[in-house]
Amino acid sequence: MFSHRDYGPPPGTHQEPGNLKPAPASGLSLVHRGRRLRPAILGALGVSLLLLWSTAFWTGGRTRPVRWQKTTTFIGHNSAILAAAFSPDGLRLASVDFEGQLLIWDWQSGRQLAALRGDGERLFSLAFSPNGQTLVTGSADDSVKLWDVGGANEIRTLPGHTSGVVGVSFAPDGLTLATASSNGVVKLWNPFTGKELASWQTSHELDITCLAFGPDGKTLVTASLDRTAKLWDVATGQELGSFREHTAGIFGLTFAREGKNLVTASGDGSIKIWDTATRQVTETLEGPGTILLGVAVTADGRKLIAGSIDGSVHLWDLDGSRDPATLCWGQKGAWLRAVAFAPDGNKLAFGTNSNHALEGWELSTN
């Protein structure tokens, strides 16, 4: 049993999105056929058309130089995009928004494969099952829903939370689903039957903001506005330890390098890379001086992307400079938290909340 603390939705999700601005030429190396170019704004549509780069930018370092190039624009949302995720095979992309819509996309063509809707409440979180056949979403109406990807229909609703569900994550074997609500409650479920397996009240002092299953399937991590992340034993619900170095709330987290590292993004403007076993910081990446709302990392831990409260998107290549490259600049009110890498690390996506579109980028070594 637990006492209800109705903190409501995480801070920031009520803000009205603003307009994106193109990144200035300085700070990005834009290359086209060997020449440095300025980014091109190709038009306007509605509030703001997508900022299309006719070029690509390079990142270097100890390995062969590579470049990221925008390849696809996914248009279909009518409100701010709150989360995005790739399917395990990297062929599909899913995204959820402020109005409670779940969209599934074909990565290669940019075609919308399905448009699903919950109960009209904000969808804070989503995740694919390990086999890619099921999606789970967490909503502001306290519900968890499972969706059939192929059939494009709802499988079941999991009731029980009493506050917005801000984190959802499948165990690596797909047999257990973990969910977390903003009032500090974590629940474990059998995703095939909908049976609740366990529930506990965490020791966080403020709202939980996100959750992730550990790659070992035996642990999970929650993060909170109380500036900490906490590691939990899945079998017992016992706290195994805390990650305490941030000076503001943590809004994004993910594992890297088969769980050896935990990566967190914070309102203090930094990303911290932790040794999961010792819970010590191994590296701190300083952002652009703004609140970071979401983070994604490649499986090998060598590339990171973060979205910020001002709508800007920043990419770190840890094989090279620790200075982030900026994919786009935003402005106050254009917050951006939906960022994702494909499992192979060669594709990434993020939501541009000025026009409710997703941008897809791919990595090239040509």
C-alpha positions in Angstrom: 0.0 0.0 0.0 1.1 3.5 -0.5 -0.1 7.0 0.2 -1.3 9.0 -2.8 0.7 12.2 -3.7 -0.9 13.9 -6.7 1.9 15.9 -8.1 0.3 15.9 -11.5 2.3 15.9 -14.8 6.0 16.6 -14.9 7.0 20.2 -15.2 7.3 21.6 -18.7 4.6 19.5 -20.4 2.0 22.3 -20.0 4.1 24.9 -21.9 3.1 26.0 -25.3 5.7 25.1 -28.0 7.4 27.9 -29.8 9.2 28.2 -33.0 12.5 26.6 -33.9 15.4 28.6 -35.3 18.1 27.2 -37.6 21.4 26.6 -36.0 23.9 29.4 -36.8 26.7 28.5 -39.1 29.3 28.8 -36.3 29.4 25.7 -34.1 28.4 23.3 -37.0 30.5 22.1 -39.8 28.1 21.9 -42.7 29.6 20.2 -45.7 28.3 19.7 -49.3 30.6 18.2 -51.9 33.6 19.3 -49.9 32.4 22.9 -49.3 31.2 24.5 -46.1 27.7 25.9 -46.4 25.2 27.7 -44.3 22.0 25.8 -43.3 19.1 26.5 -45.7 15.6 27.4 -44.6 13.5 26.1 -47.4 10.0 27.5 -46.6 7.2 27.9 -44.1 4.1 25.9 -43.5 1.6 26.6 -40.7 3.2 28.0 -37.6 6.6 27.0 -38.9 7.8 24.6 -41.6 10.5 22.2 -40.9 14.0 23.5 -41.0 15.6 21.4 -43.7 19.3 21.0 -44.0 20.5 20.5 -47.5 23.8 19.5 -46.1 25.3 17.2 -43.5 27.6 17.9 -40.6 30.7 16.0 -39.7 32.0 14.6 -36.5 35.5 13.3 -36.1 37.9 11.9 -33.6 40.0 8.8 -33.3 37.9 6.7 -35.7 37.0 7.3 -39.3 35.2 10.7 -39.8 31.5 10.3 -40.1 28.6 12.6 -40.9 25.0 12.9 -39.8 22.5 13.8 -42.5 18.8 14.6 -42.1 16.9 12.1 -44.3 13.3 12.0 -43.3 10.5 14.2 -41.9 7.6 12.6 -40.1 4.5 14.8 -40.2 1.2 13.8 -38.5 1.1 15.0 -34.9 -1.0 18.0 -34.1 0.5 18.8 -30.7 3.8 18.6 -28.8 5.7 15.3 -29.1 6.5 13.9 -25.7 8.4 10.7 -26.5 9.7 8.6 -29.4 11.2 5.1 -29.7 12.6 2.9 -32.4 11.5 -0.7 -32.9 14.2 -3.3 -32.1 14.9 -3.9 -35.8 15.2 -0.1 -36.4 12.6 -0.3 -39.2 9.8 1.5 -37.3 9.5 4.6 -35.2 6.8 5.3 -32.7 5.9 8.7 -31.1 3.3 10.0 -28.7 2.0 13.5 -28.1 0.3 16.0 -25.8 -3.2 15.1 -27.1 -2.9 11.4 -26.5 -2.1 10.2 -30.0 0.3 7.3 -30.7 1.7 7.3 -34.3 3.7 4.5 -35.8 6.0 5.2 -38.8 8.0 3.4 -41.5 11.5 4.7 -41.1 12.6 4.3 -44.7 9.7 5.9 -46.4 8.5 8.2 -43.7 5.0 6.8 -44.2 2.6 6.7 -41.3 1.6 3.1 -40.6 -0.9 3.6 -37.8 -2.6 6.3 -35.8 -3.9 5.2 -32.4 -5.5 7.2 -29.7 -5.9 6.6 -26.0 -8.5 8.4 -23.9 -7.5 12.0 -25.0 -5.0 12.5 -22.2 -1.3 13.3 -22.6 0.9 10.3 -23.4 4.1 10.8 -21.4 6.1 7.7 -22.2 6.3 4.7 -24.6 8.5 1.6 -25.3 8.6 -1.3 -27.7 8.7 -4.8 -26.5 11.9 -6.7 -27.2 10.3 -8.6 -30.1 8.9 -5.4 -31.6 5.3 -6.7 -31.7 3.9 -4.7 -28.8 4.0 -1.0 -27.7 3.3 0.3 -24.2 2.3 3.8 -23.4 2.0 5.7 -20.1 -0.7 8.4 -19.8 -1.6 11.5 -17.7 -4.9 9.7 -17.0 -2.9 7.3 -14.8 -3.3 4.4 -17.2 -1.0 2.0 -19.0 -2.0 0.7 -22.4 -0.5 -2.1 -24.5 -0.9 -1.9 -28.3 -0.5 -4.5 -31.0 1.9 -3.0 -33.5 1.0 -5.3 -36.5 -2.8 -5.1 -35.9 -2.7 -1.4 -34.9 -5.2 -1.9 -32.1 -5.3 -1.7 -28.3 -4.6 -5.0 -26.5 -5.5 -4.0 -22.9 -5.4 -1.3 -20.3 -3.5 -1.8 -17.1 -5.2 0.1 -14.2 -3.8 0.7 -10.8 -1.6 3.9 -10.9 -3.1 6.9 -9.2 -0.9 9.6 -10.9 0.4 10.2 -14.4 2.5 7.3 -15.7 5.9 9.0 -16.7 8.0 5.9 -17.3 7.5 2.5 -19.0 10.1 -0.2 -19.8 10.2 -3.8 -20.8 12.6 -6.3 -19.3 15.1 -7.6 -21.9 13.3 -11.0 -22.1 9.9 -9.2 -22.6 8.3 -11.2 -19.7 8.0 -8.3 -17.3 6.9 -4.7 -17.8 7.8 -1.9 -15.4 5.9 1.3 -15.0 6.4 4.4 -12.8 4.0 7.2 -11.9 4.9 10.7 -10.9 3.8 10.1 -7.3 6.7 7.7 -6.7 5.1 4.3 -7.3 6.7 1.6 -9.4 4.7 -1.4 -10.6 5.7 -4.6 -12.3 3.3 -6.4 -14.7 2.9 -9.6 -16.7 2.4 -8.0 -20.2 0.7 -11.1 -21.6 -2.0 -11.4 -18.9 -2.1 -7.9 -17.5 -1.6 -9.2 -14.0 0.1 -6.9 -11.6 3.2 -8.7 -10.2 4.5 -6.2 -7.7 4.1 -2.6 -6.5 6.2 -0.4 -4.2 6.5 3.2 -3.1 9.9 4.6 -3.8 11.9 6.7 -1.5 12.1 9.7 -3.9 11.2 13.0 -2.2 9.7 14.6 -5.3 8.1 13.4 -8.5 9.5 10.6 -10.5 10.3 11.7 -14.1 11.4 8.5 -15.9 12.3 4.8 -15.5 14.5 2.2 -17.3 14.9 -1.5 -16.9 18.5 -2.6 -16.5 19.9 -4.8 -19.4 20.4 -7.6 -16.9 16.7 -7.7 -16.2 17.3 -7.9 -12.5 17.4 -4.1 -11.7 15.7 -1.0 -12.8 16.4 2.7 -12.3 14.1 5.6 -11.5 14.9 9.3 -11.7 13.3 12.2 -9.9 13.0 16.0 -9.5 14.7 15.4 -6.1 18.0 15.4 -8.1 18.7 11.7 -7.7 18.4 8.4 -9.6 17.8 5.2 -7.6 18.7 1.6 -8.4 16.1 -1.1 -7.5 16.2 -4.9 -7.1 13.3 -6.1 -9.3 12.8 -9.3 -7.3 12.4 -7.6 -3.9 11.6 -4.0 -4.7 14.5 -3.0 -2.4 16.6 0.0 -3.1 20.2 -0.9 -4.0 21.7 2.6 -4.0 21.4 6.2 -5.3 23.2 8.3 -7.9 23.7 11.7 -6.3 25.7 14.4 -8.1 23.2 16.5 -10.1 22.3 19.9 -8.6 18.8 19.9 -10.2 16.1 17.4 -11.1 16.9 14.6 -13.5 14.6 14.5 -16.6 16.1 11.7 -18.7 18.1 8.5 -18.2 19.3 5.5 -20.1 21.7 2.6 -19.8 24.7 2.1 -22.1 27.4 -0.5 -22.7 25.3 -3.5 -21.6 24.4 -1.8 -18.3 27.9 -0.9 -17.3 27.0 2.8 -17.5 24.0 4.8 -16.6 23.5 8.2 -18.4 21.4 10.9 -16.9 20.3 14.4 -18.2 19.4 17.1 -15.7 17.9 20.5 -15.2 21.4 21.6 -14.1 22.4 21.5 -17.8 24.7 18.6 -17.6 24.8 14.9 -18.7 26.5 12.5 -16.3 27.9 9.1 -17.2 28.0 6.8 -14.2 29.6 3.5 -13.4 26.5 1.5 -12.5 28.3 -0.9 -10.1 30.0 1.8 -8.0 27.4 4.6 -8.7 30.3 7.0 -9.2 30.4 9.6 -12.0 33.0 8.7 -14.6 32.4 11.7 -16.8 30.3 14.9 -16.9 29.3 16.5 -20.2 28.4 20.1 -20.0 25.5 21.1 -22.2 24.7 24.4 -23.8 23.7 26.0 -20.6 20.1 25.1 -20.6 17.8 22.6 -18.9 18.1 19.1 -20.5 14.8 17.2 -20.8 15.7 14.0 -22.6 18.7 11.9 -23.5 19.4 8.9 -25.7 22.7 7.0 -26.2 23.9 4.4 -28.6 24.4 0.9 -27.2 28.2 1.3 -27.2 27.9 4.5 -25.2 29.9 6.5 -27.8 27.3 8.9 -29.1 24.7 10.8 -27.1 21.8 13.1 -28.0 19.9 15.4 -25.7 16.9 17.7 -26.1 16.5 20.9 -24.1 13.9 23.1 -22.7 14.6 25.8 -25.3 13.9 23.3 -28.1 17.6 22.8 -29.2 19.1 19.4 -29.9 22.7 18.5 -29.1 24.9 15.6 -30.1 28.0 14.4 -28.4 30.5 12.1 -30.2 32.7 10.7 -27.4 35.3 9.5 -29.8 36.1 13.1 -30.5 35.6 16.5 -28.9 33.5 16.8 -25.8 31.9 19.9 -27.3 28.4 19.1 -28.5 27.3 19.7 -32.1 23.9 21.4 -32.3 21.5 19.9 -34.8 19.0 22.8 -34.3 18.4 25.8 -32.1 15.1 26.6 -30.4 13.7 29.3 -28.3 12.1 29.7 -25.0 8.9 27.7 -24.7 9.8 25.3 -27.6 10.9 22.5 -25.1 12.0 19.2 -26.6 12.3 15.9 -24.8 11.6 13.3 -27.5 15.0 11.9 -28.6 15.9 8.4 -29.7 18.7 6.3 -31.3 18.0 3.2 -33.4 19.5 0.1 -31.9 22.3 0.0 -34.5 23.4 3.6 -33.5 23.3 4.7 -37.1 19.9 6.5 -37.0 18.4 9.0 -34.7 15.2 10.9 -34.3 13.9 13.8 -32.3 10.6 15.8 -32.1 10.5 19.4 -33.2 7.7 20.9 -31.1 7.4 24.1 -33.0 5.6 22.2 -35.8 4.9 18.9 -34.2 7.1 16.9 -36.6 9.8 14.3 -36.1 13.2 14.7 -37.8 15.1 11.5 -38.8 18.9 11.6 -39.3 21.2 8.9 -40.5 24.9 8.3 -40.2 27.2 8.0 -43.2 30.9 7.2 -43.6 31.0 7.9 -47.3 
